[in-house]
Amino acid sequence: MYAIIETGGKQYRVKEGDLLRVEKLPVEVGETVVFDRVLALKDENGLRVGRPYLQEVKVIGKVEAQGKGEKIIIFKYKPKKNYRRKQGHRQPFTALRIERIELG
């Protein structure tokens, strides 16, 4: 059984036991997170697709870590004009373990 959820403007295919890195969520490590924006659910009864969401389905996960991704370098320059800008960025993320998919 798997579900397709939406969080942080992105869609993820998840099943029980998956480790997932999503956009940073304002929760502490060890807390549980409930995703109610479930777009689709595939189980033994077949595929169910929401319009736009399935109301009776929830995905529950537990936060394992908060962190930052690898650094990427943004470098701009204009030739012959002595203009150079170097900047780094590390995208924050929340790592969570999917515990269960609940049917209402």
Biopython code that builds the backbone (N, CA, C, O; Angstrom):
import numpy as np
from Bio.PDB.StructureBuilder import StructureBuilder

atoms = [
    (1, "MET", "N", (0.848, -1.170, 0.000)),
    (1, "MET", "CA", (0.000, 0.000, 0.000)),
    (1, "MET", "C", (0.896, 1.236, 0.000)),
    (1, "MET", "O", (1.869, 1.307, 0.751)),
    (2, "TYR", "N", (0.561, 2.204, -0.844)),
    (2, "TYR", "CA", (1.285, 3.452, -0.863)),
    (2, "TYR", "C", (0.317, 4.603, -1.058)),
    (2, "TYR", "O", (-0.824, 4.408, -1.477)),
    (3, "ALA", "N", (0.785, 5.808, -0.750)),
    (3, "ALA", "CA", (-0.026, 7.009, -0.894)),
    (3, "ALA", "C", (0.830, 8.090, -1.542)),
    (3, "ALA", "O", (2.058, 8.067, -1.456)),
    (4, "ILE", "N", (0.169, 9.017, -2.180)),
    (4, "ILE", "CA", (0.844, 10.178, -2.740)),
    (4, "ILE", "C", (0.364, 11.386, -1.940)),
    (4, "ILE", "O", (-0.823, 11.712, -1.929)),
    (5, "ILE", "N", (1.321, 12.047, -1.266)),
    (5, "ILE", "CA", (0.979, 13.182, -0.417)),
    (5, "ILE", "C", (1.572, 14.459, -1.003)),
    (5, "ILE", "O", (2.472, 14.422, -1.842)),
    (6, "GLU", "N", (1.043, 15.588, -0.540)),
    (6, "GLU", "CA", (1.541, 16.885, -0.965)),
    (6, "GLU", "C", (1.976, 17.658, 0.270)),
    (6, "GLU", "O", (1.217, 17.789, 1.231)),
    (7, "THR", "N", (3.212, 18.175, 0.239)),
    (7, "THR", "CA", (3.716, 19.024, 1.311)),
    (7, "THR", "C", (4.827, 19.903, 0.757)),
    (7, "THR", "O", (5.653, 19.452, -0.036)),
    (8, "GLY", "N", (4.838, 21.133, 1.170)),
    (8, "GLY", "CA", (5.880, 22.052, 0.728)),
    (8, "GLY", "C", (5.847, 22.332, -0.760)),
    (8, "GLY", "O", (6.878, 22.654, -1.349)),
    (9, "GLY", "N", (4.678, 22.216, -1.382)),
    (9, "GLY", "CA", (4.575, 22.465, -2.815)),
    (9, "GLY", "C", (5.072, 21.334, -3.681)),
    (9, "GLY", "O", (5.172, 21.489, -4.898)),
    (10, "LYS", "N", (5.389, 20.193, -3.081)),
    (10, "LYS", "CA", (5.884, 19.036, -3.831)),
    (10, "LYS", "C", (5.031, 17.823, -3.514)),
    (10, "LYS", "O", (4.312, 17.804, -2.515)),
    (11, "GLN", "N", (5.111, 16.806, -4.369)),
    (11, "GLN", "CA", (4.363, 15.577, -4.164)),
    (11, "GLN", "C", (5.342, 14.431, -3.931)),
    (11, "GLN", "O", (6.390, 14.359, -4.574)),
    (12, "TYR", "N", (4.996, 13.537, -3.010)),
    (12, "TYR", "CA", (5.856, 12.415, -2.634)),
    (12, "TYR", "C", (5.042, 11.134, -2.615)),
    (12, "TYR", "O", (3.898, 11.120, -2.161)),
    (13, "ARG", "N", (5.642, 10.053, -3.114)),
    (13, "ARG", "CA", (5.040, 8.719, -3.021)),
    (13, "ARG", "C", (5.628, 8.056, -1.784)),
    (13, "ARG", "O", (6.844, 7.880, -1.695)),
    (14, "VAL", "N", (4.775, 7.686, -0.825)),
    (14, "VAL", "CA", (5.254, 7.148, 0.444)),
    (14, "VAL", "C", (4.551, 5.840, 0.765)),
    (14, "VAL", "O", (3.419, 5.601, 0.343)),
    (15, "LYS", "N", (5.243, 5.002, 1.518)),
    (15, "LYS", "CA", (4.652, 3.790, 2.091)),
    (15, "LYS", "C", (5.182, 3.680, 3.514)),
    (15, "LYS", "O", (6.080, 4.428, 3.902)),
    (16, "GLU", "N", (4.638, 2.763, 4.287)),
    (16, "GLU", "CA", (5.036, 2.630, 5.689)),
    (16, "GLU", "C", (6.512, 2.250, 5.787)),
    (16, "GLU", "O", (6.990, 1.365, 5.077)),
    (17, "GLY", "N", (7.222, 2.937, 6.682)),
    (17, "GLY", "CA", (8.636, 2.659, 6.896)),
    (17, "GLY", "C", (9.576, 3.506, 6.063)),
    (17, "GLY", "O", (10.788, 3.441, 6.271)),
    (18, "ASP", "N", (9.069, 4.305, 5.122)),
    (18, "ASP", "CA", (9.927, 5.136, 4.281)),
    (18, "ASP", "C", (10.557, 6.267, 5.076)),
    (18, "ASP", "O", (9.943, 6.807, 5.996)),
    (19, "LEU", "N", (11.790, 6.624, 4.715)),
    (19, "LEU", "CA", (12.455, 7.807, 5.248)),
    (19, "LEU", "C", (12.358, 8.879, 4.179)),
    (19, "LEU", "O", (12.743, 8.657, 3.031)),
    (20, "LEU", "N", (11.849, 10.035, 4.553)),
    (20, "LEU", "CA", (11.501, 11.066, 3.588)),
    (20, "LEU", "C", (12.120, 12.384, 4.012)),
    (20, "LEU", "O", (12.066, 12.752, 5.186)),
    (21, "ARG", "N", (12.720, 13.109, 3.041)),
    (21, "ARG", "CA", (13.242, 14.452, 3.298)),
    (21, "ARG", "C", (12.347, 15.457, 2.598)),
    (21, "ARG", "O", (12.276, 15.491, 1.370)),
    (22, "VAL", "N", (11.662, 16.277, 3.390)),
    (22, "VAL", "CA", (10.728, 17.257, 2.841)),
    (22, "VAL", "C", (11.220, 18.664, 3.194)),
    (22, "VAL", "O", (12.176, 18.825, 3.953)),
    (23, "GLU", "N", (10.562, 19.664, 2.642)),
    (23, "GLU", "CA", (10.873, 21.043, 3.001)),
    (23, "GLU", "C", (10.679, 21.222, 4.505)),
    (23, "GLU", "O", (9.854, 20.546, 5.119)),
    (24, "LYS", "N", (11.441, 22.131, 5.083)),
    (24, "LYS", "CA", (11.455, 22.303, 6.542)),
    (24, "LYS", "C", (10.058, 22.543, 7.103)),
    (24, "LYS", "O", (9.313, 23.400, 6.627)),
    (25, "LEU", "N", (9.720, 21.753, 8.140)),
    (25, "LEU", "CA", (8.450, 21.884, 8.850)),
    (25, "LEU", "C", (8.720, 22.427, 10.247)),
    (25, "LEU", "O", (9.747, 22.093, 10.837)),
    (26, "PRO", "N", (7.828, 23.257, 10.798)),
    (26, "PRO", "CA", (8.059, 23.855, 12.124)),
    (26, "PRO", "C", (7.686, 22.911, 13.265)),
    (26, "PRO", "O", (6.787, 23.214, 14.050)),
    (27, "VAL", "N", (8.370, 21.765, 13.363)),
    (27, "VAL", "CA", (8.128, 20.799, 14.436)),
    (27, "VAL", "C", (9.470, 20.356, 15.015)),
    (27, "VAL", "O", (10.513, 20.490, 14.375)),
    (28, "GLU", "N", (9.423, 19.832, 16.226)),
    (28, "GLU", "CA", (10.634, 19.377, 16.906)),
    (28, "GLU", "C", (10.915, 17.916, 16.560)),
    (28, "GLU", "O", (10.036, 17.195, 16.087)),
    (29, "VAL", "N", (12.151, 17.497, 16.803)),
    (29, "VAL", "CA", (12.551, 16.109, 16.574)),
    (29, "VAL", "C", (11.810, 15.221, 17.571)),
    (29, "VAL", "O", (11.765, 15.524, 18.763)),
    (30, "GLY", "N", (11.226, 14.119, 17.078)),
    (30, "GLY", "CA", (10.482, 13.197, 17.918)),
    (30, "GLY", "C", (8.981, 13.391, 17.862)),
    (30, "GLY", "O", (8.235, 12.502, 18.271)),
    (31, "GLU", "N", (8.520, 14.521, 17.370)),
    (31, "GLU", "CA", (7.080, 14.759, 17.275)),
    (31, "GLU", "C", (6.504, 14.036, 16.063)),
    (31, "GLU", "O", (7.230, 13.645, 15.149)),
    (32, "THR", "N", (5.190, 13.869, 16.077)),
    (32, "THR", "CA", (4.525, 13.251, 14.941)),
    (32, "THR", "C", (3.894, 14.330, 14.068)),
    (32, "THR", "O", (3.474, 15.382, 14.550)),
    (33, "VAL", "N", (3.840, 14.037, 12.767)),
    (33, "VAL", "CA", (3.274, 14.953, 11.786)),
    (33, "VAL", "C", (2.169, 14.205, 11.054)),
    (33, "VAL", "O", (2.346, 13.051, 10.666)),
    (34, "VAL", "N", (1.031, 14.863, 10.868)),
    (34, "VAL", "CA", (-0.094, 14.262, 10.157)),
    (34, "VAL", "C", (-0.264, 14.990, 8.826)),
    (34, "VAL", "O", (-0.448, 16.207, 8.794)),
    (35, "PHE", "N", (-0.201, 14.240, 7.736)),
    (35, "PHE", "CA", (-0.419, 14.796, 6.405)),
    (35, "PHE", "C", (-1.841, 14.435, 5.980)),
    (35, "PHE", "O", (-2.161, 13.260, 5.803)),
    (36, "ASP", "N", (-2.687, 15.443, 5.818)),
    (36, "ASP", "CA", (-4.056, 15.178, 5.386)),
    (36, "ASP", "C", (-4.265, 15.518, 3.912)),
    (36, "ASP", "O", (-5.351, 15.287, 3.381)),
    (37, "ARG", "N", (-3.264, 16.052, 3.252)),
    (37, "ARG", "CA", (-3.347, 16.333, 1.826)),
    (37, "ARG", "C", (-2.873, 15.104, 1.058)),
    (37, "ARG", "O", (-1.762, 15.080, 0.530)),
    (38, "VAL", "N", (-3.719, 14.092, 1.003)),
    (38, "VAL", "CA", (-3.407, 12.845, 0.305)),
    (38, "VAL", "C", (-4.090, 12.896, -1.052)),
    (38, "VAL", "O", (-5.314, 12.994, -1.140)),
    (39, "LEU", "N", (-3.283, 12.828, -2.113)),
    (39, "LEU", "CA", (-3.813, 12.936, -3.465)),
    (39, "LEU", "C", (-4.317, 11.608, -4.003)),
    (39, "LEU", "O", (-5.299, 11.575, -4.745)),
    (40, "ALA", "N", (-3.652, 10.502, -3.638)),
    (40, "ALA", "CA", (-4.043, 9.185, -4.150)),
    (40, "ALA", "C", (-3.628, 8.117, -3.153)),
    (40, "ALA", "O", (-2.715, 8.312, -2.351)),
    (41, "LEU", "N", (-4.321, 6.976, -3.219)),
    (41, "LEU", "CA", (-4.023, 5.842, -2.348)),
    (41, "LEU", "C", (-4.157, 4.569, -3.155)),
    (41, "LEU", "O", (-5.166, 4.352, -3.825)),
    (42, "LYS", "N", (-3.134, 3.722, -3.089)),
    (42, "LYS", "CA", (-3.151, 2.423, -3.770)),
    (42, "LYS", "C", (-3.094, 1.360, -2.699)),
    (42, "LYS", "O", (-2.132, 1.303, -1.932)),
    (43, "ASP", "N", (-4.129, 0.498, -2.632)),
    (43, "ASP", "CA", (-4.143, -0.616, -1.692)),
    (43, "ASP", "C", (-4.719, -1.839, -2.391)),
    (43, "ASP", "O", (-4.817, -1.865, -3.617)),
    (44, "GLU", "N", (-5.102, -2.855, -1.614)),
    (44, "GLU", "CA", (-5.596, -4.102, -2.213)),
    (44, "GLU", "C", (-6.926, -3.904, -2.953)),
    (44, "GLU", "O", (-7.299, -4.725, -3.791)),
    (45, "ASN", "N", (-7.634, -2.818, -2.643)),
    (45, "ASN", "CA", (-8.901, -2.545, -3.321)),
    (45, "ASN", "C", (-8.725, -1.786, -4.626)),
    (45, "ASN", "O", (-9.698, -1.570, -5.349)),
    (46, "GLY", "N", (-7.507, -1.382, -4.937)),
    (46, "GLY", "CA", (-7.247, -0.651, -6.171)),
    (46, "GLY", "C", (-6.758, 0.760, -5.884)),
    (46, "GLY", "O", (-6.399, 1.097, -4.756)),
    (47, "LEU", "N", (-6.752, 1.570, -6.921)),
    (47, "LEU", "CA", (-6.273, 2.940, -6.829)),
    (47, "LEU", "C", (-7.433, 3.891, -6.606)),
    (47, "LEU", "O", (-8.424, 3.867, -7.336)),
    (48, "ARG", "N", (-7.295, 4.740, -5.575)),
    (48, "ARG", "CA", (-8.292, 5.779, -5.314)),
    (48, "ARG", "C", (-7.616, 7.122, -5.509)),
    (48, "ARG", "O", (-6.542, 7.369, -4.961)),
    (49, "VAL", "N", (-8.241, 7.986, -6.286)),
    (49, "VAL", "CA", (-7.690, 9.302, -6.577)),
    (49, "VAL", "C", (-8.641, 10.353, -6.030)),
    (49, "VAL", "O", (-9.851, 10.272, -6.239)),
    (50, "GLY", "N", (-8.092, 11.338, -5.332)),
    (50, "GLY", "CA", (-8.910, 12.400, -4.756)),
    (50, "GLY", "C", (-9.204, 13.501, -5.754)),
    (50, "GLY", "O", (-8.567, 13.605, -6.803)),
    (51, "ARG", "N", (-10.185, 14.322, -5.403)),
    (51, "ARG", "CA", (-10.542, 15.462, -6.250)),
    (51, "ARG", "C", (-10.629, 16.711, -5.410)),
    (51, "ARG", "O", (-11.759, 17.079, -5.090)),
    (52, "PRO", "N", (-9.616, 17.393, -5.021)),
    (52, "PRO", "CA", (-8.214, 17.092, -5.258)),
    (52, "PRO", "C", (-7.600, 16.189, -4.191)),
    (52, "PRO", "O", (-6.554, 15.584, -4.429)),
    (53, "TYR", "N", (-8.244, 16.084, -2.995)),
    (53, "TYR", "CA", (-7.669, 15.276, -1.914)),
    (53, "TYR", "C", (-8.660, 14.207, -1.471)),
    (53, "TYR", "O", (-9.869, 14.343, -1.657)),
    (54, "LEU", "N", (-8.116, 13.130, -0.873)),
    (54, "LEU", "CA", (-8.947, 12.101, -0.254)),
    (54, "LEU", "C", (-9.222, 12.534, 1.183)),
    (54, "LEU", "O", (-8.286, 12.727, 1.959)),
    (55, "GLN", "N", (-10.487, 12.687, 1.546)),
    (55, "GLN", "CA", (-10.851, 13.221, 2.854)),
    (55, "GLN", "C", (-10.627, 12.212, 3.983)),
    (55, "GLN", "O", (-10.292, 12.605, 5.101)),
    (56, "GLU", "N", (-10.805, 10.925, 3.706)),
    (56, "GLU", "CA", (-10.788, 9.916, 4.778)),
    (56, "GLU", "C", (-9.411, 9.310, 5.022)),
    (56, "GLU", "O", (-9.285, 8.418, 5.861)),
    (57, "VAL", "N", (-8.381, 9.760, 4.322)),
    (57, "VAL", "CA", (-7.051, 9.149, 4.437)),
    (57, "VAL", "C", (-6.084, 10.148, 5.067)),
    (57, "VAL", "O", (-6.077, 11.330, 4.723)),
    (58, "LYS", "N", (-5.252, 9.640, 6.015)),
    (58, "LYS", "CA", (-4.216, 10.444, 6.636)),
    (58, "LYS", "C", (-2.912, 9.642, 6.660)),
    (58, "LYS", "O", (-2.921, 8.424, 6.840)),
    (59, "VAL", "N", (-1.807, 10.336, 6.478)),
    (59, "VAL", "CA", (-0.488, 9.717, 6.559)),
    (59, "VAL", "C", (0.201, 10.296, 7.783)),
    (59, "VAL", "O", (0.260, 11.515, 7.946)),
    (60, "ILE", "N", (0.723, 9.428, 8.645)),
    (60, "ILE", "CA", (1.330, 9.846, 9.900)),
    (60, "ILE", "C", (2.814, 9.503, 9.871)),
    (60, "ILE", "O", (3.207, 8.377, 9.567)),
    (61, "GLY", "N", (3.631, 10.508, 10.197)),
    (61, "GLY", "CA", (5.075, 10.313, 10.224)),
    (61, "GLY", "C", (5.674, 10.880, 11.489)),
    (61, "GLY", "O", (5.055, 11.695, 12.172)),
    (62, "LYS", "N", (6.894, 10.441, 11.801)),
    (62, "LYS", "CA", (7.599, 10.904, 12.990)),
    (62, "LYS", "C", (8.876, 11.608, 12.539)),
    (62, "LYS", "O", (9.615, 11.089, 11.703)),
    (63, "VAL", "N", (9.133, 12.797, 13.100)),
    (63, "VAL", "CA", (10.302, 13.585, 12.716)),
    (63, "VAL", "C", (11.551, 12.948, 13.313)),
    (63, "VAL", "O", (11.638, 12.734, 14.522)),
    (64, "GLU", "N", (12.521, 12.648, 12.439)),
    (64, "GLU", "CA", (13.774, 12.054, 12.904)),
    (64, "GLU", "C", (14.903, 13.070, 12.978)),
    (64, "GLU", "O", (15.796, 12.932, 13.813)),
    (65, "ALA", "N", (14.883, 14.092, 12.118)),
    (65, "ALA", "CA", (15.972, 15.074, 12.123)),
    (65, "ALA", "C", (15.535, 16.356, 11.434)),
    (65, "ALA", "O", (14.656, 16.362, 10.572)),
    (66, "GLN", "N", (16.177, 17.434, 11.842)),
    (66, "GLN", "CA", (16.097, 18.713, 11.138)),
    (66, "GLN", "C", (17.514, 19.016, 10.677)),
    (66, "GLN", "O", (18.460, 18.815, 11.438)),
    (67, "GLY", "N", (17.682, 19.487, 9.466)),
    (67, "GLY", "CA", (19.034, 19.741, 9.005)),
    (67, "GLY", "C", (19.074, 20.619, 7.783)),
    (67, "GLY", "O", (18.072, 21.202, 7.370)),
    (68, "LYS", "N", (20.278, 20.699, 7.205)),
    (68, "LYS", "CA", (20.496, 21.458, 5.988)),
    (68, "LYS", "C", (21.138, 20.553, 4.949)),
    (68, "LYS", "O", (21.945, 19.686, 5.284)),
    (69, "GLY", "N", (20.778, 20.758, 3.695)),
    (69, "GLY", "CA", (21.334, 19.967, 2.602)),
    (69, "GLY", "C", (22.750, 20.405, 2.268)),
    (69, "GLY", "O", (23.334, 21.241, 2.957)),
    (70, "GLU", "N", (23.294, 19.829, 1.200)),
    (70, "GLU", "CA", (24.637, 20.192, 0.770)),
    (70, "GLU", "C", (24.663, 21.608, 0.235)),
    (70, "GLU", "O", (23.658, 22.114, -0.266)),
    (71, "LYS", "N", (25.814, 22.240, 0.343)),
    (71, "LYS", "CA", (25.948, 23.615, -0.115)),
    (71, "LYS", "C", (26.021, 23.657, -1.648)),
    (71, "LYS", "O", (26.717, 22.863, -2.281)),
    (72, "ILE", "N", (25.289, 24.597, -2.208)),
    (72, "ILE", "CA", (25.427, 24.872, -3.633)),
    (72, "ILE", "C", (25.998, 26.278, -3.766)),
    (72, "ILE", "O", (25.748, 27.138, -2.921)),
    (73, "ILE", "N", (26.754, 26.506, -4.813)),
    (73, "ILE", "CA", (27.426, 27.780, -5.036)),
    (73, "ILE", "C", (26.718, 28.527, -6.160)),
    (73, "ILE", "O", (26.481, 27.979, -7.236)),
    (74, "ILE", "N", (26.383, 29.791, -5.892)),
    (74, "ILE", "CA", (25.820, 30.668, -6.900)),
    (74, "ILE", "C", (26.914, 31.672, -7.256)),
    (74, "ILE", "O", (27.372, 32.421, -6.393)),
    (75, "PHE", "N", (27.333, 31.691, -8.517)),
    (75, "PHE", "CA", (28.421, 32.566, -8.940)),
    (75, "PHE", "C", (27.972, 33.361, -10.149)),
    (75, "PHE", "O", (27.597, 32.794, -11.176)),
    (76, "LYS", "N", (28.012, 34.689, -10.018)),
    (76, "LYS", "CA", (27.645, 35.574, -11.125)),
    (76, "LYS", "C", (28.859, 36.410, -11.492)),
    (76, "LYS", "O", (29.631, 36.816, -10.624)),
    (77, "TYR", "N", (29.022, 36.662, -12.779)),
    (77, "TYR", "CA", (30.067, 37.599, -13.173)),
    (77, "TYR", "C", (29.747, 38.165, -14.540)),
    (77, "TYR", "O", (29.036, 37.556, -15.340)),
    (78, "LYS", "N", (30.295, 39.358, -14.791)),
    (78, "LYS", "CA", (30.179, 39.987, -16.093)),
    (78, "LYS", "C", (31.594, 40.173, -16.629)),
    (78, "LYS", "O", (32.426, 40.819, -15.992)),
    (79, "PRO", "N", (31.858, 39.612, -17.788)),
    (79, "PRO", "CA", (33.217, 39.706, -18.319)),
    (79, "PRO", "C", (33.623, 41.153, -18.624)),
    (79, "PRO", "O", (32.820, 41.951, -19.107)),
    (80, "LYS", "N", (34.863, 41.461, -18.335)),
    (80, "LYS", "CA", (35.494, 42.756, -18.621)),
    (80, "LYS", "C", (34.923, 43.915, -17.814)),
    (80, "LYS", "O", (35.255, 45.066, -18.100)),
    (81, "LYS", "N", (34.082, 43.662, -16.823)),
    (81, "LYS", "CA", (33.455, 44.737, -16.046)),
    (81, "LYS", "C", (33.838, 44.692, -14.567)),
    (81, "LYS", "O", (33.338, 45.496, -13.781)),
    (82, "ASN", "N", (34.710, 43.772, -14.178)),
    (82, "ASN", "CA", (35.158, 43.632, -12.795)),
    (82, "ASN", "C", (33.970, 43.425, -11.839)),
    (82, "ASN", "O", (33.937, 43.999, -10.751)),
    (83, "TYR", "N", (33.006, 42.607, -12.254)),
    (83, "TYR", "CA", (31.837, 42.302, -11.434)),
    (83, "TYR", "C", (31.806, 40.808, -11.165)),
    (83, "TYR", "O", (31.658, 40.009, -12.090)),
    (84, "ARG", "N", (31.945, 40.429, -9.899)),
    (84, "ARG", "CA", (31.882, 39.031, -9.489)),
    (84, "ARG", "C", (31.147, 38.938, -8.165)),
    (84, "ARG", "O", (31.402, 39.715, -7.245)),
    (85, "ARG", "N", (30.221, 37.971, -8.075)),
    (85, "ARG", "CA", (29.492, 37.730, -6.834)),
    (85, "ARG", "C", (29.454, 36.222, -6.594)),
    (85, "ARG", "O", (29.030, 35.455, -7.458)),
    (86, "LYS", "N", (29.896, 35.817, -5.427)),
    (86, "LYS", "CA", (29.867, 34.405, -5.052)),
    (86, "LYS", "C", (29.035, 34.268, -3.797)),
    (86, "LYS", "O", (29.261, 34.967, -2.810)),
    (87, "GLN", "N", (28.061, 33.354, -3.839)),
    (87, "GLN", "CA", (27.162, 33.155, -2.707)),
    (87, "GLN", "C", (26.888, 31.670, -2.564)),
    (87, "GLN", "O", (26.792, 30.955, -3.561)),
    (88, "GLY", "N", (26.762, 31.201, -1.326)),
    (88, "GLY", "CA", (26.427, 29.806, -1.063)),
    (88, "GLY", "C", (25.028, 29.688, -0.485)),
    (88, "GLY", "O", (24.488, 30.646, 0.068)),
    (89, "HIS", "N", (24.448, 28.502, -0.618)),
    (89, "HIS", "CA", (23.106, 28.264, -0.075)),
    (89, "HIS", "C", (22.994, 26.815, 0.380)),
    (89, "HIS", "O", (23.450, 25.899, -0.306)),
    (90, "ARG", "N", (22.382, 26.619, 1.548)),
    (90, "ARG", "CA", (22.071, 25.276, 2.052)),
    (90, "ARG", "C", (20.594, 25.237, 2.379)),
    (90, "ARG", "O", (20.129, 25.961, 3.260)),
    (91, "GLN", "N", (19.853, 24.396, 1.673)),
    (91, "GLN", "CA", (18.402, 24.317, 1.833)),
    (91, "GLN", "C", (18.050, 23.538, 3.099)),
    (91, "GLN", "O", (18.497, 22.401, 3.256)),
    (92, "PRO", "N", (17.259, 24.119, 4.006)),
    (92, "PRO", "CA", (16.852, 23.373, 5.200)),
    (92, "PRO", "C", (15.824, 22.292, 4.864)),
    (92, "PRO", "O", (15.018, 22.451, 3.947)),
    (93, "PHE", "N", (15.863, 21.189, 5.620)),
    (93, "PHE", "CA", (14.936, 20.084, 5.386)),
    (93, "PHE", "C", (14.513, 19.467, 6.710)),
    (93, "PHE", "O", (15.121, 19.704, 7.754)),
    (94, "THR", "N", (13.454, 18.669, 6.637)),
    (94, "THR", "CA", (12.990, 17.856, 7.761)),
    (94, "THR", "C", (12.987, 16.409, 7.299)),
    (94, "THR", "O", (12.366, 16.082, 6.288)),
    (95, "ALA", "N", (13.672, 15.542, 8.027)),
    (95, "ALA", "CA", (13.680, 14.116, 7.711)),
    (95, "ALA", "C", (12.663, 13.424, 8.598)),
    (95, "ALA", "O", (12.696, 13.563, 9.821)),
    (96, "LEU", "N", (11.754, 12.675, 7.976)),
    (96, "LEU", "CA", (10.756, 11.967, 8.775)),
    (96, "LEU", "C", (10.561, 10.542, 8.282)),
    (96, "LEU", "O", (10.775, 10.217, 7.115)),
    (97, "ARG", "N", (10.145, 9.709, 9.228)),
    (97, "ARG", "CA", (9.874, 8.303, 8.972)),
    (97, "ARG", "C", (8.358, 8.139, 8.923)),
    (97, "ARG", "O", (7.657, 8.546, 9.849)),
    (98, "ILE", "N", (7.851, 7.542, 7.842)),
    (98, "ILE", "CA", (6.415, 7.317, 7.704)),
    (98, "ILE", "C", (6.046, 6.113, 8.568)),
    (98, "ILE", "O", (6.546, 5.009, 8.354)),
    (99, "GLU", "N", (5.167, 6.337, 9.545)),
    (99, "GLU", "CA", (4.787, 5.273, 10.473)),
    (99, "GLU", "C", (3.588, 4.467, 9.969)),
    (99, "GLU", "O", (3.610, 3.237, 9.991)),
    (100, "ARG", "N", (2.541, 5.166, 9.513)),
    (100, "ARG", "CA", (1.368, 4.428, 9.038)),
    (100, "ARG", "C", (0.510, 5.306, 8.129)),
    (100, "ARG", "O", (0.611, 6.533, 8.116)),
    (101, "ILE", "N", (-0.331, 4.617, 7.378)),
    (101, "ILE", "CA", (-1.304, 5.257, 6.524)),
    (101, "ILE", "C", (-2.677, 4.848, 7.072)),
    (101, "ILE", "O", (-3.033, 3.670, 7.072)),
    (102, "GLU", "N", (-3.433, 5.839, 7.535)),
    (102, "GLU", "CA", (-4.734, 5.553, 8.178)),
    (102, "GLU", "C", (-5.870, 5.799, 7.215)),
    (102, "GLU", "O", (-5.905, 6.808, 6.511)),
    (103, "LEU", "N", (-6.803, 4.855, 7.194)),
    (103, "LEU", "CA", (-8.026, 5.014, 6.419)),
    (103, "LEU", "C", (-9.147, 5.381, 7.376)),
    (103, "LEU", "O", (-9.310, 4.756, 8.424)),
    (104, "GLY", "N", (-9.928, 6.408, 7.008)),
    (104, "GLY", "CA", (-10.994, 6.880, 7.904)),
    (104, "GLY", "C", (-12.137, 5.949, 7.907)),
    (104, "GLY", "O", (-13.124, 6.186, 8.604)),
]
sb = StructureBuilder()
sb.init_structure("model")
sb.init_model(0)
sb.init_chain("A")
sb.init_seg("    ")
for serial, (resi, resn, name, xyz) in enumerate(atoms, 1):
    if name == "N":
        sb.init_residue(resn, " ", resi, " ")
    sb.init_atom(name, np.array(xyz, "f"), 0.0, 1.0, " ", f" {name:<3s}", serial, name[0])
structure = sb.get_structure()
